[in-house]
Amino acid sequence: MATSSPSAGWAQLRQQARTLESQTENLFHTYSQFSSAPNIPPKPTEDERNTEAKITELLEKRDATISQLARLLDSETTLTSSALKQNNLSLLREKLSTHRRDLTRLRGSLQQARDRANLLTNVRSDIDEYRANNPEAAEAEYMLNERNRIDNSHSMADSVLSQAYAVNDNLLLQRETLASISRRITSAASKIPGINTVINRISARKRRDGIIMGCFIAFCFLLFFWFS
C-alpha cells in the first residue's frame, strides 16, 4: 500500500489548519453579534451556546492539527525546508493564541452586556412596582414632570422675548444713527455759504424744465391731432 510523503502530509495538514482558522473567524463574526443585540436575553440562547461550542471545538481541532505539524517538523532533515515550515507553524500558533484571547474577550463582553440589560430590567421593574404600590408618589412624579415641562416652556418664551428685545434695541440704535447722520448733513449744509440758495435754484430749474417739457409734449399732441 502506498504511503504519502512527509511533504504531502505537511501540506495537507497546513491546509486543514487554515480551513479551520477561516471557519473560526466566521463563527467569531456571528458570536460577536450576540452582545450587540438590542434586547439581549438574561440567559444565553441556544444559538449563542451552539456558536460558542463550535468555536471551542474548532480551537481544539486546530491545536491538534498544529501538534501534528510540529511532530512532522521534528522529523524533517532539510534545514531550508524546516526553517520555512517553522515560520508557518509559528504563524498558526500565534493566530490560535489570538483567537483564544478573542473568545475570552467576547465572553466577557457578552456577560457585561447581559449584566447591564438585567440591571436595567430590574431597575425598571422596581420602579414600576413602586409606582403600582404608591399611587400618591406616581401622581407627585407626574406633577413634577408637568412642572418641568412648563418651566422649559417658560425658559423658551423668555429666550424668544430676549431675542426680540435685542432686535428692537438694534433697530432703535440704527434709527438714532440715521437721525444723527441726517442732522450732521443738515448742519454741514447750513454752514456752507449759499448752499441753500444753490439747492433752491437747482430745484427751481428742475421744476421749470419739467414745465417746459410738459408744454412741449402737449403742443406735439395738439399738432398730431390737428393734422391727423
C-alpha positions in Angstrom: 0.0 0.0 0.0 1.4 3.4 -1.0 2.0 5.9 1.7 2.0 9.7 1.4 5.3 11.6 1.7 6.0 13.9 4.7 5.8 16.9 2.4 2.4 15.9 1.2 1.3 15.2 4.8 2.6 18.7 5.8 0.8 20.5 3.0 -2.5 18.7 3.8 -2.3 19.4 7.5 -1.4 23.1 6.9 -4.4 23.4 4.5 -6.6 21.8 7.1 -5.3 24.3 9.8 -6.1 27.3 7.5 -9.5 26.0 6.7 -10.3 25.6 10.4 -8.9 29.1 11.0 -11.2 30.6 8.4 -14.2 28.8 9.9 -13.3 30.1 13.3 -13.2 33.7 12.1 -16.6 33.3 10.5 -18.1 32.0 13.8 -16.4 34.9 15.7 -18.3 37.3 13.5 -21.6 35.6 14.4 -20.7 35.3 18.1 -19.8 39.0 18.4 -23.3 40.0 17.2 -25.0 38.5 20.3 -23.5 41.2 22.5 -24.8 44.0 20.2 -28.4 42.7 20.2 -31.0 45.4 21.1 -32.7 43.2 23.6 -30.2 40.8 25.0 -31.8 37.9 26.9 -31.0 37.4 30.6 -29.5 34.0 29.8 -27.6 32.7 26.8 -29.8 31.5 24.0 -29.4 28.1 22.3 -27.8 29.7 19.2 -25.3 31.5 21.4 -24.4 28.3 23.3 -24.1 26.4 20.0 -21.8 29.0 18.4 -19.6 29.2 21.4 -19.3 25.4 21.5 -18.4 25.3 17.8 -15.7 27.9 18.3 -14.3 25.9 21.2 -14.3 22.7 19.1 -12.6 24.4 16.2 -9.9 25.7 18.6 -9.3 22.2 19.9 -9.1 20.8 16.3 -6.6 23.5 15.4 -4.5 22.7 18.4 -4.4 19.0 17.5 -3.5 19.8 13.9 -0.7 22.2 14.9 0.6 19.4 17.2 0.7 17.0 14.2 2.5 19.7 12.2 5.1 20.1 15.0 5.7 16.3 15.0 6.2 16.3 11.3 8.6 19.2 11.5 10.7 17.5 14.1 11.2 14.6 11.7 12.4 16.9 8.9 16.1 16.7 7.9 16.3 19.5 5.4 17.3 22.7 7.1 16.0 25.1 4.5 12.6 23.5 4.3 12.4 23.1 8.1 13.1 26.9 8.5 10.2 27.8 6.2 7.8 25.3 7.9 8.9 26.5 11.3 7.8 30.0 10.3 4.4 28.7 9.1 4.0 26.8 12.3 4.7 29.9 14.4 2.1 31.9 12.5 -0.5 29.2 13.0 0.3 29.1 16.7 0.2 32.9 17.0 -3.2 33.0 15.3 -4.6 30.3 17.5 -3.5 32.2 20.6 -5.1 35.3 19.3 -8.4 33.6 18.7 -8.3 32.1 22.2 -7.9 35.6 23.6 -10.7 36.8 21.4 -13.0 34.1 22.7 -12.3 35.1 26.3 -12.8 38.8 25.5 -16.1 38.2 23.7 -17.3 36.1 26.6 -16.6 39.0 28.9 -18.3 41.5 26.6 -21.4 39.2 26.4 -21.5 38.9 30.2 -21.2 42.6 30.7 -23.9 43.4 28.2 -26.2 40.8 29.8 -25.5 42.2 33.3 -26.3 45.7 32.1 -29.5 44.5 30.5 -30.5 42.6 33.6 -29.7 45.6 35.8 -31.9 48.0 33.7 -34.7 45.4 33.7 -34.5 45.1 37.4 -34.5 48.9 37.9 -37.5 49.3 35.6 -39.3 46.5 37.5 -38.6 48.1 40.8 -39.8 51.5 39.6 -43.0 50.0 38.1 -43.6 48.1 41.3 -43.0 51.2 43.5 -45.4 53.2 41.3 -48.0 50.5 41.5 -47.8 50.3 45.3 -47.5 54.1 45.8 -50.0 55.9 43.6 -49.5 59.1 45.5 -45.8 59.1 44.6 -46.6 58.3 41.0 -49.0 61.3 40.9 -46.4 63.5 42.5 -43.8 62.5 40.0 -46.3 63.2 37.2 -47.0 66.7 38.5 -43.2 67.2 38.9 -42.7 66.2 35.2 -45.5 68.6 34.2 -43.9 71.4 36.2 -40.6 70.7 34.5 -42.2 70.9 31.0 -43.9 74.2 32.0 -40.6 75.6 33.2 -39.0 74.6 29.9 -41.7 76.4 28.0 -41.2 79.5 30.1 -37.5 79.4 29.5 -38.1 79.1 25.8 -40.5 82.0 25.8 -38.0 84.1 27.8 -35.4 83.3 25.2 -37.6 84.4 22.4 -38.5 87.6 24.2 -34.8 88.3 24.9 -34.1 87.9 21.2 -37.0 90.2 20.3 -35.8 92.9 22.7 -32.3 92.6 21.3 -33.6 93.1 17.7 -35.7 96.1 18.9 -32.7 97.7 20.6 -30.7 97.2 17.4 -33.4 98.9 15.3 -33.5 101.8 17.7 -29.8 102.2 17.5 -29.9 102.2 13.7 -32.7 104.8 13.8 -30.6 107.0 16.1 -27.6 106.6 13.8 -29.6 107.6 10.7 -31.0 110.6 12.5 -27.6 111.7 13.7 -26.3 111.4 10.1 -29.2 113.5 8.8 -28.6 116.2 11.4 -24.9 116.3 10.5 -25.7 116.7 6.8 -28.2 119.5 7.6 -25.7 121.2 9.9 -23.0 121.0 7.3 -25.2 122.4 4.6 -26.2 125.3 6.8 -22.6 126.1 7.5 -21.6 126.4 3.8 -22.4 129.9 2.5 -25.0 130.0 -0.3 -25.6 126.2 -0.3 -29.3 126.6 0.4 -29.6 129.2 -2.4 -27.9 126.9 -4.9 -30.1 124.0 -3.8 -33.2 126.1 -4.2 -32.1 127.3 -7.7 -31.4 123.7 -8.8 -34.9 122.7 -7.6 -36.5 125.7 -9.4 -34.6 124.9 -12.6 -35.8 121.3 -12.4 -39.4 122.5 -12.0 -39.0 124.9 -14.9 -37.5 122.3 -17.1 -40.4 120.0 -16.2 -43.0 122.6 -17.1 -41.3 123.4 -20.4 -41.1 119.7 -21.3 -44.7 119.2 -20.4 -45.8 122.1 -22.6 -43.7 120.8 -25.5 -45.3 117.4 -25.3 -48.8 118.9 -25.1 -48.0 121.0 -28.2 -46.8 118.0 -30.1 -50.0 116.1 -29.2 -52.1 119.1 -30.4 -50.2 119.2 -33.7 -50.7 115.4 -34.1 -54.4 115.6 -33.6 -54.7 118.7 -35.8 -53.1 117.2 -38.8 -54.4 113.7 -38.4 
